[in-house]
């Protein structure tokens, strides 16, 4: 089976069928880093695996319209691809990762799906308004919103976090979620779903991501409060708290020496590829989770339990 399009020719020989072989001491990736947030997938070694070719959609999201912020790469790319496999049309607001975005659009179109790319900054409420306007103009409806886009910066202590960094992290990770949700909400109907991305780091308190953890804690609070606010309208709001997944955010954040060990603290002693999270997005977006709201789903290989 040819995986070259999924993650590049330089991928490690960890793959058996579509799965990944790991040992307790397996390294997901060699040392590497990127200088700009939120990172570019086409520069990564190995390329992240975003699609499970054995996954066959069953029409769970047929003709639905899904907005996935940061859907150009990483977890957002995996979500966008699996949504299309389930019959949805996808809108991807992304920052400036044009090569990643076009690659994702091309892949989606090869699957027979439709994908609208919109480049801009979600921390700008005018861009969020534009996203909703273009989505309605193109597809006429909005059924699911995935607030996935985010940035994270490594800092050894609080004094190393500049005011500018704190402001940027808050605006992308929290303001962007708030602005876009507010713009989308008038067009959601009963049965619609909002999915927010929190993080495992919020639940164990990653000491080198203080500002990022703060924003991901805010995502949890926003999710729970909005879920209660919208429950009687039939609109569900949930969050996902991923553990370590091999996405562009990792080399764009951590010092290169830390990359090989990321994910090793989980009970499964490994990190994961984006395709392993993708079905969780389908569950929360579809009627499979019709009685689920205000929840945080933990996909972390057993690193945080309970």
N, C-alpha and C positions, 0 to 999 in steps of 0.2 A: 504494500500500500504506500502511495507517494504522499509524504507529508510536507514536501518542500514549500508549498504555498502557505502552509499553516505556520511555519516558524523558521524557515530559511535553511539553507544547505549546511550550515555550520552546527546544527543541533547535535547534542550529545547522543550517544547510543544507549539511551535509557528507555527506549520505546519497544514495546512488545504488543503487536496489534495496535490498538489506540492507546494503551495504557502506559504508565511510566514505572519502570523498575527502580526501586529504591532499596538501599541498605541503611542501616542506622547512621552510617557515616557518609552517606551520599551527599555530594554538593550539587545543588541545582544549577549553579552558574559559576564561572570563574570571576576573579576580581575585575570590576569595571565601574565606571562612573560616567555621568553626564552632567553638563554644566548648567542646564536650564530646566526649570519646572514647566509643565508636569512631566517632561521626558518624551522621548520619541522611540516608538517600538521598533522601527526599522533598523535602529542602531544597536539593538540588544543582541547578546550572544549567550545562550542560544535564543532564537526567537520564541516568544511565548506561544503555547498551543491554545488557540482560542476556540477551536471547533472539534467536536467529537463526531467523526463521520458515521459512527454507529447510531447517533441520535436521529430518529425519524420523527418529525412532527406529526401531530394528529389533529391539527386545526383548532387548537385550544384558543388561539388568538386571531382567528380568521377575520380579515378585514378590519381589525383593530388598528388604531394609530397610536404609536408609542414614541414619546420623546425620551431620548437617552443622552443626558449631558456627558461629555467626555466619551462618547461612543466610538470615537475614532480608534481607540487602542485599549489595551488592558482588559479590565473587567467589563468596561462599557462595550468594547468590541465583541466580547464573548456574549454579552447580553443581547446586543443588536442582532447578531447572527442567529442565535437560537430563537429570538422573537420572530424573525423572518421565516425560519423553519416551521414555526407554528402559525404562519399565515398573516402576520402583522406587516404593516408598513411602518418604516422607521425614520424618525427625524433625529439627526445627530448635530447638536450644537457643540462645537469644539473651539479651542483657542487658536493656535496657529500651526498645528501639526498637519500640514496639508498633505504630505506624502502618506502618512498613516491613514488619514481620512479618505483619501482617494483609493487607497488599497482596500479599505473596508467597504467602501461603496462598490467597487468592482467585484469584490467577493460576494456581496449581497445580491448584486444583479446577476451573477452567475448562478445563484440559487433560485433566480426567478423573482426576487423581491424588489421592492421599491425603497429608495433611500434618498432623503433630502439632507444635504450637508449645509450647515450654516456656521460660518466662522465669526467668532467674536468673544467678548469677555462676559461671562455670566455674572460677574460682580457689578456690571453696569445694568441698571434696571431697564434702560431703554433698549438694550440688546435683548433682554428677556421678553419685553413687549414685542419686539420684532420677531423673535422665535415663534411666539404664539400666533402672530398675524400671518407669517409665512406658512406655518403648519395648517392653519385653517384655509388659507388661500389654495394650498396644494392638495390637501386631503379632505377638508371639510369637517373634520372632527378631531377630538383628542380623547383617548380612552385611558392611557397609562402614562404617568410621568415617573422617570427614574432620575433622581438627583444623585448622580454618580461622580461628577467632576470634582476634583480637589487637588490641593497642593500640600506637601509636607517638607519641612526642612529640619535637618539634624542640627541640634545645638546641645553642647555638653551641660550647660547650666542656664538658669533664667537670665542671668546678666549678659549672656551671649545672644539673646533674642532682641534684635533691634525693634524699635517702634514700627519701622517700615515693614519688617517681616511679619510681626504680629498682626498689623493692619491688613496686609495682603492675605494672610492665612485666614483671618476671620472673614474678610470680604468674599473670597472665593468659596470657602467651605460652608459658611453660614448665610451671608447675605445673598449669595447666588441662589441657594436653595429657597430662601424666603421669597425673593423677588419672583423667581420663575413659578413657584407654587402658587403665589398670589395671582399671577397673570393667567395661569392655567385653570384655576379653580372654577371660574364662572362657566366653563365649557365642559366640565366633568359631569357625568350623569350617574345614576344609580348603577352600581356594578363596576364603576371605575376604581382604579388603584393608584396609589402613590407609594413609591419605594425609595427610601433614603438610604444612603451608604454611611454607616458608622464605621467602627473599627475595633478589632480586638484590643488595640492599645488603650482604649477608654476603660476597659474592664480590668486591666492589670497595671495601668499607669506607666507607660513607657517613659523612662526618665530623660531621654534625649529628644522627645517630641512633645514638649510641654504645651506649646501653642496649638499644635495639631490635635493633641488629645483633648484639649479644651473645646475645640470646635466639634469634635466627634461626640463629646458628651452632650453638647448643645443639640446635635442631631437627634440623639435619643430623646431628650426632653421635648423637642419640637414634634417628633413622631408621636409620642404618647399623648401629648396635649391635643394635637390636631386630630388624632384618631378618635378621641372622645367627642371632639367638637363636630366631626362629620359623620359619626356612626349612624345616626338616625336618617341621614341622607343616603345611606347605602354606599358611601365612598370609603374604602378601606385605606389605612395608612400604616405601613410597616417599615421596618429597617432591617438591614443586613449588616452584620459585624464580621467582616472577613478576617482571617488570620493572614499569614504571609502567603501572598500569591505573586508569581513572577510577572510583574507588570512594569511599565516604564517609570512608575513612581519610585521604585526601589533604587535603581542606579542613579536616578536624578536626586535622590535624597541622601543616601548613606555614603560614608567613605568607602572606597572600593574594597578595602580589606574585610569589611563586614559582610559583603555580599554572599560569599560561599556558605556562611553559617546561618543565614536567615531561615527561619522555619525549623531549625534543629531542636528547639525547645518544646515542640509539640509532642503529644503522646505518640504520634505516628512518626516522629523524628524526621520530618520533611516539610518543605513548603509544597505549594500546589500550583498547577497551571490554571489559567482562567476558565477553561472549559469545565473544570470541576465545580465551579460556582454557578455556571449558567442555568442549570435546571431550577435552582432556587429562585431566580428571577421569574421564570415561567410560572412556578407555583404561586408566587405572590401576585403576579399580574393576572392570573386566570381565575376562573370560578372554582378551581381546586381549593383555593383558600377563602371561600366565601364566608366562613365564620372566623376568620383570623384578622384581627386589627390591633394596633398598638403594640405589636410584638417586635422583638429583636431576635433575628435568627442568627445563630453562631455557626459559622463554617470555618473552623480553625484547627482541624486535626487533633482536637483534644487538648490544646494548649491552655484554654480557659474552660472550665466546666462549671455547671450549676446555674 
